[in-house]
């Protein structure tokens, strides 16, 4: 065991935990690949000023010289078609720490669930029911959002990987996130294990309450009076921001007093042809949404720009900001984000952009939020590719995990995230009863298996992260 630096604390590097049912042949092959990687990393890669040339060199590297996870990432991003310098920028961000790496490639998680971790990913011997799940329920995908009646709430705030699937997968993705977060904060193993205990108990107890009728199905977020500790503080902080203050770095008036974007290195003009395509697509988008009290209908588009350098797993993919009129002409305009989506890792692990399904994402988000979230969320198609359309909200902010530095903080965060996750999965009493009927009296067993999976997979993430830094 060695100690490495990651982020602002030291963490102990664990040897990756072998799958408990893996054959000796698979382990020997893994060790052989690992030895090749370590040997190859001793040679210094020459500096290449041309980023496209660097990418070409990467693609020509034999897959025999990289671990399977690195080959998976290389293939996935190649299919996404992310261009330089954005691909290297994405990789540099992924080198920040193991948790950033983990959140940037959800497709690898689902690939592993179907392969090396297929056995220990089952929390019980019986098959879990299929319900609507978030698909990427790590702790940074919880944060503040626009809630009911324009209020600021806290809950799931990213649904890009939403699909039908096993509730185990969201629980496991959250539990691994808790382990990685705890390790980065220097929290010891027993306290992290206790956090996972809190996740499991809060989740299953909330599901049981919905299933039994003790509480009604609830949108996948918490109002300020339902939140605790630092979560309540996050909501209060976002409440202080006005739309005018939020837009000051994005909007100005042109010589005709029409609102337009302020261009920068990250917000750039689009061609007239692209403006026409997006404007036409937004006309179709309007057919996918209901009433929007804050947004003028039909849409009045003031300006369109391309937004660079945004996202985690989607970093480097096309994304556009559209400045549109408020329903109240005396109030500030809104920004619509038009974002290219790739298919959820639950259904596809290739990165084929033609498989993207923003319609499912938008409809699943509405379902998990009980149709009480932001009503402008919808979808459209541009050049045959699926785009999610949503408001770029002043209320939205991911939970700053670096502020949750102690075991008590992490427990408070994890319990509230688990409650929200139960609301998302138990969006109807029928779904809650399916999950409760699956668990039955085996809650303790499921939680014990959740712990085993979380620590084992977090070790695998650490190993992949170390290899990623050497490979890319």
RODO-2510 file (C-alpha; in nm, 4 decimals, decimal comma):
residues 472
     n   res          X          Y          Z
     1     x     0,0000     0,0000     0,0000
     2     x     0,1349     0,3431    -0,0963
     3     x     0,0198     0,6966    -0,0341
     4     x    -0,0540     0,9323    -0,3205
     5     x    -0,1811     1,2891    -0,3354
     6     x    -0,5217     1,3519    -0,4883
     7     x    -0,6910     1,6898    -0,4611
     8     x    -0,6331     1,8536    -0,1233
     9     x    -0,5712     1,5450     0,0899
    10     x    -0,3656     1,2294     0,0893
    11     x    -0,5400     0,9032     0,0197
    12     x    -0,4180     0,5503     0,0383
    13     x    -0,3936     0,3665    -0,2894
    14     x    -0,5496     0,0204    -0,2650
    15     x    -0,4776    -0,2734    -0,4887
    16     x    -0,7852    -0,3274    -0,7071
    17     x    -1,0168    -0,5857    -0,5547
    18     x    -1,0546    -0,8870    -0,7809
    19     x    -1,4075    -1,0017    -0,8509
    20     x    -1,4754    -1,2777    -0,6016
    21     x    -1,5838    -1,5163    -0,8765
    22     x    -1,3138    -1,4242    -1,1258
    23     x    -1,1063    -1,7083    -1,2569
    24     x    -0,7304    -1,7305    -1,2009
    25     x    -0,6868    -1,7015    -1,5774
    26     x    -0,8590    -1,3603    -1,5832
    27     x    -0,6486    -1,2384    -1,2888
    28     x    -0,3238    -1,3502    -1,4522
    29     x    -0,4189    -1,1715    -1,7719
    30     x    -0,5007    -0,8544    -1,5736
    31     x    -0,1614    -0,8680    -1,3995
    32     x     0,0107    -0,9134    -1,7348
    33     x    -0,1604    -0,6037    -1,8777
    34     x    -0,0788    -0,4048    -1,5643
    35     x     0,2908    -0,4940    -1,5911
    36     x     0,2962    -0,3783    -1,9527
    37     x     0,1378    -0,0459    -1,8589
    38     x     0,3837     0,0208    -1,5766
    39     x     0,6778    -0,0602    -1,8009
    40     x     0,5457     0,1563    -2,0835
    41     x     0,4865     0,4515    -1,8519
    42     x     0,8588     0,4838    -1,7840
    43     x     0,9140     0,6186    -2,1327
    44     x     0,8448     0,9898    -2,1611
    45     x     0,5951     1,0785    -2,4346
    46     x     0,7320     1,3434    -2,6746
    47     x     0,5655     1,6848    -2,6752
    48     x     0,3330     1,7362    -2,9683
    49     x     0,2109     2,0883    -3,0296
    50     x    -0,0553     1,9771    -3,2727
    51     x    -0,3391     1,8368    -3,0622
    52     x    -0,4962     1,6494    -3,3509
    53     x    -0,1647     1,4754    -3,4105
    54     x    -0,1524     1,3807    -3,0444
    55     x    -0,4965     1,2265    -3,0732
    56     x    -0,3858     1,0318    -3,3807
    57     x    -0,0899     0,8923    -3,1878
    58     x    -0,3230     0,7831    -2,9080
    59     x    -0,5549     0,6025    -3,1458
    60     x    -0,2675     0,4121    -3,3071
    61     x    -0,1386     0,2853    -2,9737
    62     x    -0,1918    -0,0885    -2,9464
    63     x    -0,4690    -0,1892    -2,7082
    64     x    -0,2316    -0,4559    -2,5767
    65     x    -0,0368    -0,1780    -2,4042
    66     x    -0,3258    -0,0316    -2,2064
    67     x    -0,5617    -0,1750    -1,9423
    68     x    -0,9104    -0,2684    -2,0660
    69     x    -1,0718     0,0333    -1,8968
    70     x    -0,8387     0,2689    -2,0844
    71     x    -0,9212     0,0989    -2,4134
    72     x    -1,2905     0,1388    -2,3301
    73     x    -1,2524     0,5132    -2,2621
    74     x    -1,0511     0,5632    -2,5801
    75     x    -1,3108     0,3836    -2,7925
    76     x    -1,6055     0,5594    -2,6269
    77     x    -1,4647     0,9086    -2,6722
    78     x    -1,3604     0,8312    -3,0278
    79     x    -1,7225     0,7467    -3,1077
    80     x    -1,8387     1,0678    -2,9403
    81     x    -1,6149     1,2540    -3,1825
    82     x    -1,4878     1,5091    -2,9296
    83     x    -1,2359     1,7301    -3,1075
    84     x    -0,9113     1,8749    -2,9797
    85     x    -0,8331     2,0734    -2,7753
    86     x    -1,1530     1,9761    -2,5917
    87     x    -1,0692     1,6062    -2,5665
    88     x    -0,7408     1,6777    -2,3909
    89     x    -0,9141     1,9360    -2,1713
    90     x    -1,1697     1,6735    -2,0715
    91     x    -0,8905     1,4296    -1,9897
    92     x    -0,7072     1,6927    -1,7860
    93     x    -1,0261     1,7505    -1,5849
    94     x    -1,0623     1,3756    -1,5322
    95     x    -0,7154     1,3746    -1,3763
    96     x    -0,8337     1,6111    -1,0997
    97     x    -0,9198     1,3308    -0,8576
    98     x    -1,0814     0,9834    -0,8603
    99     x    -1,4329     1,1201    -0,8107
   100     x    -1,4099     1,3559    -1,1097
   101     x    -1,2798     1,0625    -1,3145
   102     x    -1,5686     0,8444    -1,1912
   103     x    -1,8421     1,0914    -1,2840
   104     x    -1,6944     1,1595    -1,6299
   105     x    -1,7486     0,8098    -1,7710
   106     x    -2,0764     0,6526    -1,6475
   107     x    -2,0754     0,4123    -1,9430
   108     x    -1,7678     0,2397    -1,7968
   109     x    -1,9600     0,1792    -1,4735
   110     x    -2,2386    -0,0004    -1,6598
   111     x    -1,9873    -0,1917    -1,8698
   112     x    -1,8294    -0,3200    -1,5488
   113     x    -2,1683    -0,4108    -1,3996
   114     x    -2,2297    -0,6376    -1,6984
   115     x    -1,8851    -0,7944    -1,6809
   116     x    -1,6333    -0,8166    -1,3950
   117     x    -1,8756    -0,6872    -1,1308
   118     x    -2,1858    -0,8709    -1,2526
   119     x    -2,1874    -1,1039    -0,9509
   120     x    -2,1387    -0,8623    -0,6633
   121     x    -2,3618    -0,5953    -0,8175
   122     x    -2,6667    -0,8008    -0,7186
   123     x    -2,7652    -0,6857    -0,3715
   124     x    -2,9922    -0,9861    -0,3202
   125     x    -3,0188    -1,3327    -0,4713
   126     x    -3,3497    -1,2442    -0,6384
   127     x    -3,3796    -1,0095    -0,9361
   128     x    -3,4617    -0,6475    -0,8576
   129     x    -3,7660    -0,4905    -1,0265
   130     x    -3,7281    -0,2510    -1,3174
   131     x    -3,8275     0,1087    -1,2427
   132     x    -3,7372     0,4528    -1,3750
   133     x    -3,3928     0,5441    -1,2395
   134     x    -3,1636     0,8452    -1,2668
   135     x    -2,8781     0,6344    -1,4046
   136     x    -2,6015     0,8581    -1,2679
   137     x    -2,6826     0,9172    -0,9009
   138     x    -2,3352     1,0146    -0,7768
   139     x    -2,3345     1,2828    -0,5086
   140     x    -2,2340     1,5681    -0,7406
   141     x    -2,5514     1,5112    -0,9403
   142     x    -2,7443     1,6306    -0,6364
   143     x    -2,7749     2,0037    -0,5895
   144     x    -2,9985     2,3062    -0,5965
   145     x    -3,2606     2,3446    -0,8694
   146     x    -3,5711     2,5439    -0,9531
   147     x    -3,8600     2,3800    -0,7716
   148     x    -4,2259     2,4411    -0,7089
   149     x    -4,3584     2,7975    -0,7571
   150     x    -4,0140     2,9317    -0,8546
   151     x    -3,8661     2,8225    -0,5212
   152     x    -3,5141     2,6880    -0,4785
   153     x    -3,5027     2,3196    -0,3835
   154     x    -3,2300     2,0551    -0,3456
   155     x    -3,2271     1,7123    -0,5074
   156     x    -3,1330     1,5288    -0,8226
   157     x    -3,0325     1,7967    -1,0728
   158     x    -2,9009     1,5932    -1,3652
   159     x    -3,1072     1,3322    -1,5482
   160     x    -2,9012     1,2835    -1,8664
   161     x    -2,8553     0,9094    -1,7997
   162     x    -3,2166     0,8442    -1,6939
   163     x    -3,3659     0,5146    -1,8111
   164     x    -3,5558     0,2109    -1,6927
   165     x    -3,3354    -0,0144    -1,4853
   166     x    -3,2593    -0,1720    -1,1499
   167     x    -3,2746     0,0506    -0,8404
   168     x    -2,9555    -0,1300    -0,7321
   169     x    -2,7576     0,0627    -0,9934
   170     x    -2,8460     0,4075    -0,8584
   171     x    -2,7824     0,2917    -0,5015
   172     x    -2,4450     0,1490    -0,6016
   173     x    -2,3401     0,4547    -0,7990
   174     x    -2,4271     0,6709    -0,4992
   175     x    -2,2486     0,4434    -0,2502
   176     x    -1,9282     0,4363    -0,4585
   177     x    -1,9476     0,8150    -0,4796
   178     x    -1,9708     0,8281    -0,0990
   179     x    -1,6609     0,6094    -0,0636
   180     x    -1,4612     0,8242    -0,3058
   181     x    -1,5800     1,1456    -0,1399
   182     x    -1,4961     1,0114     0,2039
   183     x    -1,1489     0,9031     0,1013
   184     x    -1,0744     1,2426    -0,0518
   185     x    -1,1832     1,4063     0,2743
   186     x    -0,9613     1,1746     0,4795
   187     x    -1,2540     1,0009     0,6498
   188     x    -1,1680     0,6539     0,7798
   189     x    -1,3152     0,3324     0,6436
   190     x    -1,5448     0,2626     0,9402
   191     x    -1,7055     0,6053     0,9146
   192     x    -1,7489     0,5676     0,5373
   193     x    -1,9066     0,2267     0,5976
   194     x    -2,1435     0,3950     0,8430
   195     x    -2,2359     0,6475     0,5719
   196     x    -2,3331     0,3648     0,3363
   197     x    -2,5397     0,2166     0,6196
   198     x    -2,7238     0,5488     0,6420
   199     x    -2,7798     0,5502     0,2648
   200     x    -2,9310     0,2026     0,2669
   201     x    -3,1511     0,2496     0,5721
   202     x    -3,2845     0,5893     0,4665
   203     x    -3,3556     0,4657     0,1147
   204     x    -3,5355     0,1444     0,2127
   205     x    -3,7293     0,3089     0,4970
   206     x    -3,8529     0,5864     0,2659
   207     x    -3,9527     0,3321     0,0002
   208     x    -4,1456     0,1387     0,2665
   209     x    -4,3293     0,4518     0,3802
   210     x    -4,4442     0,5243     0,0240
   211     x    -4,5381     0,1602    -0,0378
   212     x    -4,7464     0,1415     0,2807
   213     x    -4,9199     0,4739     0,2172
   214     x    -4,7663     0,6439     0,5228
   215     x    -4,6411     0,9186     0,2910
   216     x    -4,7452     1,0162    -0,0593
   217     x    -4,5122     0,9944    -0,3592
   218     x    -4,2887     1,3012    -0,3548
   219     x    -4,0897     1,4869    -0,6240
   220     x    -3,7191     1,3999    -0,6327
   221     x    -3,6134     1,7080    -0,4402
   222     x    -3,6409     1,8652    -0,0947
   223     x    -3,7855     2,2081    -0,0189
   224     x    -3,5957     2,4353     0,2177
   225     x    -3,8088     2,3348     0,5165
   226     x    -3,7373     1,9661     0,4411
   227     x    -3,3581     2,0071     0,4126
   228     x    -3,1033     1,9845     0,6948
   229     x    -2,7609     2,1207     0,7799
   230     x    -2,5426     2,2484     0,4974
   231     x    -2,8048     2,1470     0,2413
   232     x    -3,0432     2,4065     0,3818
   233     x    -2,7581     2,6568     0,3639
   234     x    -2,7009     2,5808    -0,0050
   235     x    -3,0672     2,6547    -0,0769
   236     x    -3,0531     2,9850     0,1119
   237     x    -2,7413     3,0906    -0,0802
   238     x    -2,9066     3,0359    -0,4191
   239     x    -3,2196     3,2216    -0,3095
   240     x    -3,0112     3,5387    -0,2849
   241     x    -2,9300     3,5449    -0,6577
   242     x    -3,1631     3,7481    -0,8803
   243     x    -3,2104     3,6810    -1,2513
   244     x    -3,0593     4,0223    -1,3252
   245     x    -2,7425     3,9397    -1,1303
   246     x    -2,7280     3,5943    -1,2854
   247     x    -2,7397     3,7356    -1,6396
   248     x    -2,4896     4,0187    -1,5934
   249     x    -2,1992     3,8152    -1,7354
   250     x    -2,4074     3,6746    -2,0208
   251     x    -2,6375     3,9501    -2,1499
   252     x    -2,6109     4,3053    -2,2798
   253     x    -2,8301     4,5328    -2,4921
   254     x    -2,7313     4,6007    -2,8523
   255     x    -2,7706     4,9393    -3,0236
   256     x    -3,1392     4,8623    -3,0817
   257     x    -3,1896     4,7797    -2,7107
   258     x    -3,2376     4,4112    -2,7927
   259     x    -3,0852     4,1649    -2,5424
   260     x    -2,7896     3,9725    -2,6912
   261     x    -2,5143     3,7535    -2,5533
   262     x    -2,1797     3,8838    -2,4340
   263     x    -1,9285     3,6755    -2,6278
   264     x    -1,6202     3,5311    -2,4601
   265     x    -1,3741     3,2430    -2,4976
   266     x    -1,6462     3,0071    -2,3758
   267     x    -1,9520     3,1679    -2,5364
   268     x    -1,8998     3,2202    -2,9069
   269     x    -2,1165     3,3285    -3,2035
   270     x    -2,2775     3,0715    -3,4303
   271     x    -2,3206     3,0930    -3,8055
   272     x    -2,6422     3,2191    -3,9629
   273     x    -2,7088     2,8689    -4,0929
   274     x    -2,6750     2,7206    -3,7442
   275     x    -2,9015     2,9872    -3,5987
   276     x    -3,1674     2,8916    -3,8499
   277     x    -3,1365     2,5227    -3,7640
   278     x    -3,1629     2,5860    -3,3903
   279     x    -3,4533     2,8273    -3,4286
   280     x    -3,6425     2,5725    -3,6388
   281     x    -3,5645     2,2961    -3,3880
   282     x    -3,6964     2,5135    -3,1041
   283     x    -4,0277     2,5447    -3,2883
   284     x    -4,0544     2,1657    -3,2687
   285     x    -3,9357     2,1753    -2,9061
   286     x    -4,2339     2,3913    -2,8120
   287     x    -4,4624     2,1024    -2,9054
   288     x    -4,2932     1,8836    -2,6386
   289     x    -4,3719     2,1085    -2,3414
   290     x    -4,6842     2,2303    -2,1651
   291     x    -4,7560     2,5704    -2,0175
   292     x    -4,4545     2,7849    -1,9276
   293     x    -4,5689     3,0788    -1,7141
   294     x    -4,2266     3,2448    -1,7165
   295     x    -4,1395     3,1947    -2,0847
   296     x    -4,3130     3,3798    -2,3690
   297     x    -4,4957     3,1602    -2,6199
   298     x    -4,4512     3,1322    -2,9098
   299     x    -4,0841     3,1643    -2,8308
   300     x    -3,9251     3,4981    -2,8963
   301     x    -3,5571     3,4275    -2,9622
   302     x    -3,3208     3,7196    -2,9065
   303     x    -2,9844     3,5545    -2,9665
   304     x    -2,8054     3,2174    -2,9952
   305     x    -2,4449     3,1307    -2,9065
   306     x    -2,2378     2,8166    -2,8681
   307     x    -2,1301     2,7295    -2,5119
   308     x    -1,7880     2,5695    -2,4849
   309     x    -1,6205     2,3873    -2,1965
   310     x    -1,9262     2,2721    -2,0045
   311     x    -2,0341     1,9385    -1,8630
   312     x    -1,8715     1,6304    -1,7189
   313     x    -1,9220     1,3222    -1,9341
   314     x    -2,0555     1,5484    -2,2111
   315     x    -1,7599     1,7892    -2,2057
   316     x    -1,6675     1,8888    -2,5598
   317     x    -2,0011     1,7968    -2,7191
   318     x    -2,2163     2,0619    -2,8928
   319     x    -2,4125     2,2829    -2,6553
   320     x    -2,5931     2,6077    -2,7337
   321     x    -2,7391     2,8894    -2,5268
   322     x    -3,0527     3,0635    -2,6527
   323     x    -3,1665     3,3937    -2,5050
   324     x    -3,5481     3,4028    -2,5050
   325     x    -3,8110     3,6497    -2,3886
   326     x    -3,9822     3,6318    -2,0523
   327     x    -4,3622     3,6029    -2,0543
   328     x    -4,3569     3,9299    -1,8601
   329     x    -4,1966     4,1942    -2,0872
   330     x    -4,0840     4,3869    -1,7789
   331     x    -3,8766     4,0973    -1,6502
   332     x    -3,5363     3,9595    -1,7464
   333     x    -3,5114     3,7047    -2,0306
   334     x    -3,4305     3,3364    -1,9819
   335     x    -3,1476     3,1252    -2,1193
   336     x    -3,2387     2,7920    -2,2774
   337     x    -2,9612     2,5349    -2,2943
   338     x    -2,9776     2,3135    -2,6044
   339     x    -2,7526     2,0169    -2,5340
   340     x    -2,6559     1,7176    -2,7503
   341     x    -2,7218     1,3918    -2,5651
   342     x    -2,5679     1,0488    -2,6049
   343     x    -2,7556     0,7372    -2,4983
   344     x    -2,7556     0,6309    -2,1343
   345     x    -2,4847     0,3804    -2,0434
   346     x    -2,7653     0,1562    -1,9228
   347     x    -2,8614     0,0865    -2,2847
   348     x    -2,5452     0,1653    -2,4805
   349     x    -2,1744     0,1549    -2,4018
   350     x    -2,0399     0,2520    -2,7443
   351     x    -2,0903     0,6295    -2,7436
   352     x    -2,2866     0,6229    -3,0709
   353     x    -2,4428     0,9702    -3,0799
   354     x    -2,7189     0,8581    -3,3152
   355     x    -2,8645     0,6545    -3,0280
   356     x    -2,9225     0,9590    -2,8061
   357     x    -3,2763     0,9845    -2,6672
   358     x    -3,3551     1,3247    -2,5143
   359     x    -3,7289     1,2451    -2,5230
   360     x    -3,6836     0,9646    -2,2681
   361     x    -3,4613     1,1832    -2,0500
   362     x    -3,7103     1,4725    -2,0463
   363     x    -4,0086     1,2454    -1,9772
   364     x    -3,8264     1,0504    -1,7058
   365     x    -3,7203     1,3747    -1,5380
   366     x    -4,0804     1,4967    -1,5344
   367     x    -4,1941     1,1635    -1,3906
   368     x    -3,9331     1,1598    -1,1126
   369     x    -4,0156     1,5214    -1,0285
   370     x    -4,3911     1,4485    -1,0252
   371     x    -4,4311     1,7168    -1,2966
   372     x    -4,3374     1,9766    -1,0347
   373     x    -3,9973     2,0709    -1,1737
   374     x    -3,9078     2,3339    -1,4313
   375     x    -4,1775     2,3142    -1,7027
   376     x    -3,9498     2,4317    -1,9853
   377     x    -3,7583     2,1010    -2,0040
   378     x    -3,8167     1,9353    -2,3420
   379     x    -3,6346     1,8058    -2,6474
   380     x    -3,5697     1,8544    -3,0174
   381     x    -3,3664     1,7175    -3,3082
   382     x    -3,0895     1,8949    -3,4994
   383     x    -2,9277     1,7289    -3,8032
   384     x    -3,0719     1,3953    -3,6951
   385     x    -2,9238     1,4097    -3,3422
   386     x    -3,1201     1,4272    -3,0187
   387     x    -3,0918     1,7422    -2,8051
   388     x    -3,2215     1,8108    -2,4555
   389     x    -3,3645     2,1593    -2,4039
   390     x    -3,3771     2,3009    -2,0523
   391     x    -3,3428     2,6312    -1,8746
   392     x    -2,9968     2,7372    -1,7695
   393     x    -3,1218     2,8096    -1,4199
   394     x    -2,9838     3,0622    -1,1748
   395     x    -3,1046     2,8252    -0,9028
   396     x    -2,8983     2,5291    -1,0230
   397     x    -2,5689     2,4405    -0,8585
   398     x    -2,4042     2,1062    -0,7872
   399     x    -2,3361     2,0203    -0,4249
   400     x    -1,9762     2,1245    -0,3426
   401     x    -1,8497     1,7956    -0,2004
   402     x    -1,5272     1,9617    -0,0876
   403     x    -1,7316     2,1484     0,1761
   404     x    -1,8501     1,8207     0,3324
   405     x    -1,5221     1,7452     0,5033
   406     x    -1,6158     1,5371     0,8064
   407     x    -1,7979     1,2125     0,8765
   408     x    -2,1002     1,3944     1,0219
   409     x    -2,1287     1,6208     0,7157
   410     x    -2,1019     1,3251     0,4802
   411     x    -2,3714     1,1350     0,6697
   412     x    -2,6123     1,4290     0,6570
   413     x    -2,5516     1,4702     0,2834
   414     x    -2,5831     1,0978     0,2101
   415     x    -2,9048     1,0498     0,4061
   416     x    -3,0781     1,3360     0,2270
   417     x    -2,9533     1,2128    -0,1108
   418     x    -3,0829     0,8628    -0,0293
   419     x    -3,4239     1,0037     0,0637
   420     x    -3,4417     1,1933    -0,2660
   421     x    -3,3367     0,8794    -0,4538
   422     x    -3,6190     0,6863    -0,2874
   423     x    -3,8615     0,9594    -0,3991
   424     x    -3,7300     0,9246    -0,7559
   425     x    -3,7630     0,5443    -0,7627
   426     x    -4,0904     0,5330    -0,5689
   427     x    -4,2580     0,7872    -0,7944
   428     x    -4,5757     0,5811    -0,7696
   429     x    -4,6989     0,3523    -0,4934
   430     x    -4,6848     0,0686    -0,7448
   431     x    -4,3129     0,1210    -0,8046
   432     x    -4,2453     0,1596    -0,4323
   433     x    -4,4299    -0,1661    -0,3622
   434     x    -4,2236    -0,3431    -0,6282
   435     x    -3,9016    -0,2386    -0,4573
   436     x    -4,0315    -0,3084    -0,1071
   437     x    -4,1561    -0,6505    -0,2155
   438     x    -3,8135    -0,7265    -0,3628
   439     x    -3,6283    -0,6350    -0,0424
   440     x    -3,8801    -0,7942     0,1980
   441     x    -3,7004    -0,8630     0,5283
   442     x    -3,3531    -0,8692     0,3747
   443     x    -3,2698    -0,5008     0,4166
   444     x    -2,9606    -0,5721     0,6303
   445     x    -2,8308    -0,8228     0,3769
   446     x    -2,8821    -0,5778     0,0906
   447     x    -2,6974    -0,3032     0,2810
   448     x    -2,4081    -0,5375     0,3644
   449     x    -2,3771    -0,6274    -0,0032
   450     x    -2,4006    -0,2588    -0,0962
   451     x    -2,1000    -0,1901     0,1271
   452     x    -1,9023    -0,4761    -0,0248
   453     x    -1,9718    -0,3520    -0,3757
   454     x    -1,9010     0,0133    -0,2949
   455     x    -1,5561    -0,0459    -0,1472
   456     x    -1,4604    -0,2991    -0,4145
   457     x    -1,5667    -0,0758    -0,7013
   458     x    -1,4086     0,2337    -0,5432
   459     x    -1,0792     0,0407    -0,5405
   460     x    -1,1306    -0,0333    -0,9083
   461     x    -1,1971     0,3373    -0,9764
   462     x    -0,8743     0,4270    -0,7959
   463     x    -0,6818     0,1744    -1,0029
   464     x    -0,8383     0,2997    -1,3271
   465     x    -0,7696     0,6589    -1,2264
   466     x    -0,4017     0,5815    -1,1672
   467     x    -0,3783     0,4079    -1,5048
   468     x    -0,5628     0,6944    -1,6742
   469     x    -0,3104     0,9505    -1,5536
   470     x    -0,0285     0,7401    -1,6977
   471     x    -0,2050     0,6541    -2,0236
   472     x    -0,3492     0,9926    -2,1181
***
